[in-house]
Amino acid sequence: MADSYHIGIDMGGTFTDIVVINHKGEIWTDKADTTPNNLIEGLLNSIENVSNQMGVSQVQLLHQCTRFVHGTTIVTNSIAELKGAKVGLLVTRGFKDTLRIARSPRTSDRDHHKQSNMPNLVERNCILEINERLDKNGRVVVEMSDEEVLEAVKQLVEVQNVETIAVTFLWSFLNDIHEQRVKRIIELHYPSIYVSISCEVHPVMREYERMNTTTLNAFTGPKVVRYVDIINQSLEERGLNTPIVFIQSFGGSLSAEEVRVAPIKLVDSGPIGGVLGANYLGKTLGITSMITGDMGGTSFDCSIIQGNKYTQTQRVYLREFLTGLSKIDVTASDPGGGSIAWIDSRGIPQVGPQSASSYPGPISYGRGGEFPTVTDANVILGFIDPAYFLGGRMNLEKDKAEDIFRDQLAAPLKMSVLDTAASIYQLVIARISSAIRSVSVERGHDPKDFTFVSYGGALPLFTAEVCREIGIKRAVIPASSAVFSAQGLLAGDDVRSLVKSSFWRAGQDVDGVNNDLLEMEEKVTDSLIQSGFERNDIQVQRFGDFKFEGQMFEISVPLPSRLLNEKDLDEISKNFAPLYEAEYGPGTAWIDSEVILLTVRVTGIGSVVKFKPKSFDYNPQMVSDLPKKQRSIYLPMERKLEKVVVYNDQVITPGTCLSGPAIIERSQTTIFIPNGASAHMDDYRNYVLEM
């Protein structure tokens, strides 16, 4: 039987990671530099690297691939850098300044000089008002003129030279007749213009969130469509004959066609892959409560999993923009391997948020980098062997890193180069620990009750010290830790999710809600059937967003799969107060206020075949028998130079236990076991650290 492969590719800000697993559970991993000016180049380079390692041609690898899953930062970076298409926006007359009024964007800072306006996502002369109006029941009260719409579109395209048009009309989430007509007019007269209409992107009440979501979708749309088209064409030409799917922000994968309609759903798709992978790993190892941490070249991302269920958030912020998006709750912070170390105006060292990226990269890369980074600090401390970076594929320049550290940091701080590098290391520990506390302690969770799942190329050097800082006793560093988010992409099922405003309160007819649920269920099911799933193999979940009348935010509650009746609302109302207080604390429920439904959600899940990684028999070795070498490491917490034992991961077998201080070198990452900690390899070649 010929090998059948699954491929996961995670395109990060610094590296593009690839994981290949076959039906026997054998895994190959590799990475290539992300190429921001031509993203497909970095992706193809990663495929070439791994195919060379496997000893097969790219054509053979792709031809025998039966599942290809992609996570990308293209949408996240476009919004973070505000580099997207020039957008034209059509709104109901009277609502031209909704984006600028926003939610009265003022911070709690008393220094008025620090108050700033919202970023200019759409130029004001590119926002045009249309005479149209629906009432709160979705009935047309001001009929729209097609001639007026065409004239407005002509103005945007031919005078303002917009590349894309967003349409957000008042109450269109109840009746999409006007928005759909606008879309048909644009497609008829200007077929090359990308169109984003709110009734398709986010048909939910709250005008500002809906307008932001639709506009950001238009802002990122053309770049994503071009990328999807290029990647499809390039991989098909090289032999891929299975559809490419993309990981979306709330977990699960989307088809390329659906990505073209709603590219905004790709936000954070790379970090989401890591959370999916950690949850799958936890189920394999029998771990139910996890804090996940992912530190690559650009940032540190963390999330929390309880009972093998990850947390989802609604109405998320993208930069300063409040949207209607739902996504797995991942908290991002600055420290990555490429984060730049600098001294602020008070003379205090800082790390990030600026990054050296992949080009020119850290100073030690020797590509012309000018600023000291976290990776350079680890090279100076001796954690990273300059001759064994990326398994020896790249030689690092330690002397050059020391010179820049001396000039830019050590001399101004009046410290030695080694102590300066140790200070940067400790600062990274503090920043990572703070991020973990934000998803745990600040939300009522004790980190001691969790296992830390640590991955990304840079994090294993910090894992043990982070755990000590916040009191975690056990950590797992996955076998493919350096590319774990790419592997996690393959742990997701195909998922389709729809959301729609649908109102229900005591005494009201429930038929409208039932009709909305049935319509949405049919849409998600049809979409999965078109992707190759049988109707009987599709799992459908229903949810309703409820709140106490008078409150601003809702809580999502599972709904029965059958038709709803009045008794269901009574039952939900009865149980809503305990559910609310579990989220916000005892005594916070408005028990005298009526419980009402605002929004319904339907999720369809098509379960995909997953290749499980191969397990190995336990064959523990005596540590004294292991091949090893020694290297001088400047231990940053103790501030002393010490000879530390260095092991190559390839000679360690499952069941073997190592005590610190020690270094384990993998081809794509390095693991540090400090004094007083230990690590053993399990039967999947993961390292389990005990502190």
Protein Blocks (a to p, Z undefined) as FASTA:
>chain_A
ZZdddddddddfkbccdddddfkopacdddddddfklmmlmmmmmmmmmmmmnopafklm
mmmpcbdcdddfklmmmmmnopacdddddddehilmmmmnmnopacfbfblklpccdddf
bafklcccddddddfkopafbdcdfklmmmmmmmmmmmnopabdcdddehklmocklmmm
mmmmmmmmmmmbccddfklmogcehjklmmmmmmmmmmmmmmmmmmmmmmmmmmmmnopa
cdcddddfkgpjddfklmmmmmmlmgoklmmmmmmmmmmmmmmnopabdcdddddfkbcc
ddddehhiacddehiaehjbccfbdcddddddfbdfklccdddfkopacedjbdebjbnb
jfklonopabdcfklmmmmnomacfklgghhpaccdfklmmmmmmmmmmmmnopafklmm
mmmmmmmmmmmmmmmmmmmmmnopafklpccddedjklmmmmmmmmmmnopabdcddfkl
mlmmmmmmmmpccdddddddddddehiafklmmmmmmmmmmmmmmmmmmnopafklpccd
dddddddehiabdcdddddfbdcdfklmmmmmmmmmmmmmmmnoghkacfkbccddfbdc
dddddddddddddddddddddfklpccdddddddfklopacddddddfklpcehiacddd
dddddfkbccdddehiacdddfkopacddZZ
